[in-house]
Amino acid sequence: MRVLALDGATEACSVALLVNGAVIARTIESGKSNALKILSMAEEVLAEAQVSLSMLDGIAAGVGPGAFTGVRIGVAVAQGLAFGAGLTVVPVTTLEALAMQVLEGPDARAFACLDARMGEVYWGCFAWDETRGVRDSSTSRVGAPASVCLESGTRYFGIGRGFAAYPVLAALPGVEIDAKRSAALPNAREIARLGALRLAGEGLDPSDLKPVYLRDKVALTEAERAAQ
């Protein structure tokens, strides 16, 4: 199985190539233009593995939620590469990729969250799944930290920079979090693994690949900023 994965939705732009279980990856976190480097990073990992696009089984794309521009660039690059090589694509959300970092068995549960700016977080709850790697155990959504509601009596591994931006989330009942996980961002390594699991049953024509934004409003008005 050979799967190329791309993600530019957050502060970290990452690319990974999964080849027969081994992963070659690149990640940069250096500024707002990170996502513009995603194509050159893809070329690097393919060259290192001596694999051409035509040799791939498919492309896994991080589709958000995250920064609007970064999400759009990542999706567009995945579509362009897939169209050119006649490949199918698999969408993977950034929250799923985060959850994959901590889900290691049937009883594991993850509470993944990212800073959505504007006083809000992107968040969702996930469970381990033998077939798909990760499955939703709640609807992913965006909202104020105070609006987050978790299932009572369930133990969650917390992960994502939403915890660093809003420490109140770490105090939610049942959440286990540490400094390393609160600094975590989605990475193409997990997107590649999830894509490989899902390619046969969930592969799409590149034209059907869509970003996941969760919200439409991207900036506060002057009055809203003044009221904060």
C-alpha positions in Angstrom: 0.0 0.0 0.0 1.4 3.4 -1.0 -0.5 6.5 0.2 0.6 10.1 0.1 -1.0 12.3 2.8 -1.2 16.1 2.8 -2.3 18.6 5.5 -2.0 22.4 5.7 -5.0 23.2 7.9 -3.1 24.3 11.0 0.1 26.0 12.1 2.0 22.9 11.1 2.1 22.0 7.4 2.9 18.3 6.9 3.3 15.7 4.2 3.8 11.9 4.7 4.3 9.0 2.4 3.2 5.6 3.7 4.9 2.7 1.8 4.3 -0.8 3.0 3.9 0.3 6.6 6.9 2.6 6.7 6.4 6.4 6.8 8.6 9.2 5.3 7.4 12.5 6.6 8.1 16.3 6.5 6.6 18.9 8.9 7.2 22.6 9.1 5.8 25.1 11.6 7.2 28.5 10.7 4.5 30.9 9.6 1.2 31.6 7.9 2.5 30.7 4.4 3.3 27.1 5.5 0.6 25.6 3.3 2.2 27.1 0.2 5.1 24.8 0.7 3.0 21.6 0.7 3.7 20.7 -3.0 7.5 21.0 -2.7 7.3 18.8 0.5 5.3 16.2 -1.4 7.9 16.1 -4.1 10.6 15.7 -1.5 9.1 12.6 0.1 8.3 11.0 -3.2 11.9 11.5 -4.4 13.3 10.1 -1.2 11.2 7.0 -1.5 11.9 6.8 -5.3 8.1 6.6 -5.8 6.2 8.4 -8.6 2.6 9.6 -8.3 1.5 6.9 -10.8 2.8 4.3 -8.3 0.5 5.4 -5.5 -2.7 3.7 -4.5 -4.3 7.0 -3.5 -3.9 10.3 -1.7 -5.2 11.1 1.8 -6.1 14.8 2.4 -6.5 16.7 5.6 -9.8 18.5 5.0 -10.1 20.6 8.1 -11.4 22.1 10.3 -8.6 24.7 10.6 -7.3 27.8 8.9 -9.6 28.5 5.9 -6.7 29.3 3.5 -4.6 26.4 4.6 -7.5 24.0 4.3 -8.3 25.2 0.8 -4.7 25.0 -0.3 -4.3 21.4 1.0 -7.5 20.2 -0.6 -6.6 21.9 -3.9 -3.1 20.4 -4.0 -4.5 16.9 -3.2 -7.1 17.3 -6.0 -4.5 18.5 -8.5 -2.1 15.7 -7.8 -4.9 13.1 -7.9 -6.4 14.4 -11.1 -3.0 14.3 -12.8 -2.2 10.8 -11.8 -5.7 9.3 -12.0 -5.9 8.5 -8.3 -8.7 8.4 -5.7 -8.6 10.6 -2.6 -9.6 10.0 1.0 -10.8 12.8 3.2 -9.5 12.8 6.8 -10.4 15.5 9.3 -7.8 17.3 11.4 -9.7 16.2 14.6 -9.6 12.5 13.5 -5.8 12.8 12.8 -5.4 14.2 16.3 -7.4 11.5 17.9 -5.4 8.8 16.1 -2.3 9.9 18.1 -3.8 8.7 21.3 -6.2 5.9 20.4 -4.5 2.6 20.9 -7.3 0.0 21.7 -11.0 -0.8 21.8 -11.7 0.9 25.1 -9.8 4.1 24.3 -11.7 7.4 23.8 -10.2 10.8 22.6 -11.4 14.3 23.1 -9.6 16.3 20.3 -9.8 20.1 20.1 -8.1 22.9 18.2 -8.0 26.6 18.8 -10.5 28.0 16.3 -9.7 31.7 17.3 -12.5 34.2 18.0 -12.9 32.7 21.4 -13.9 29.3 20.1 -12.6 25.7 19.7 -13.1 23.0 17.1 -13.8 19.8 19.0 -15.0 16.3 18.8 -14.9 12.9 20.6 -13.6 9.7 19.0 -13.3 6.0 19.7 -10.9 3.4 18.3 -12.2 1.5 15.4 -10.5 -1.7 14.0 -11.7 -1.1 10.4 -11.4 2.7 10.0 -8.8 3.5 12.7 -11.0 6.2 14.3 -14.8 6.7 14.5 -16.8 9.6 15.7 -18.5 9.2 19.1 -19.9 12.7 18.9 -20.6 15.3 16.2 -17.6 17.5 15.6 -18.5 21.1 16.1 -17.2 24.6 16.8 -18.1 26.7 19.8 -17.1 28.5 23.0 -15.1 26.4 25.4 -18.0 26.7 27.9 -20.3 25.0 25.4 -18.3 21.8 25.3 -20.2 18.9 26.8 -18.7 15.4 27.2 -20.5 12.1 28.0 -20.7 11.6 31.7 -18.7 8.8 33.2 -16.4 8.4 30.2 -12.6 8.7 30.4 -11.0 10.7 27.5 -7.5 11.2 26.4 -7.4 14.9 25.7 -5.3 16.1 22.7 -4.8 19.3 20.7 -3.8 23.0 21.1 -7.3 23.9 22.2 -6.2 22.9 25.6 -3.3 25.3 25.6 -5.5 28.1 24.4 -8.3 27.4 26.8 -7.0 25.7 30.0 -10.6 25.4 31.3 -11.1 22.4 29.0 -8.6 20.4 31.0 -10.8 20.6 34.0 -13.8 18.9 32.3 -14.7 15.6 34.1 -13.0 12.5 32.8 -10.4 14.3 30.7 -6.7 13.2 31.0 -4.2 15.7 29.4 -0.5 16.4 29.7 1.8 19.1 28.4 2.8 17.1 25.3 -0.7 16.4 24.2 -1.9 19.9 24.8 0.8 21.1 22.3 -0.2 18.5 19.7 -1.3 19.4 16.2 -2.6 17.1 13.4 0.0 15.5 11.3 0.1 13.8 7.9 1.6 10.6 9.4 -1.8 9.8 11.0 -3.7 11.0 8.0 -1.7 8.6 5.8 -2.4 5.6 8.1 -6.1 6.5 8.3 -6.2 7.0 4.5 -4.7 3.5 3.9 -7.4 1.9 6.1 -10.2 3.7 4.3 -9.0 3.8 0.7 -10.9 0.8 -0.5 -14.3 1.7 1.0 -14.2 5.5 1.2 -12.1 6.6 -1.8 -13.5 9.5 -3.8 -13.1 11.1 -7.2 -10.9 14.2 -6.7 -13.8 16.4 -7.8 -15.8 15.2 -4.8 -13.2 16.2 -2.2 -14.6 19.0 0.0 -13.2 21.1 2.8 -14.7 20.8 6.3 -14.9 24.2 7.9 -17.6 23.8 10.7 -18.2 27.5 10.5 -18.6 30.2 7.9 -17.6 33.3 9.8 -13.8 33.8 9.7 -13.4 37.2 11.4 -14.8 39.5 14.1 -16.3 42.9 13.2 -14.7 46.0 14.7 -17.6 46.2 17.2 -17.1 42.6 18.3 -13.4 43.0 18.7 -14.0 46.1 20.9 -16.4 44.2 23.1 -14.0 41.5 23.9 
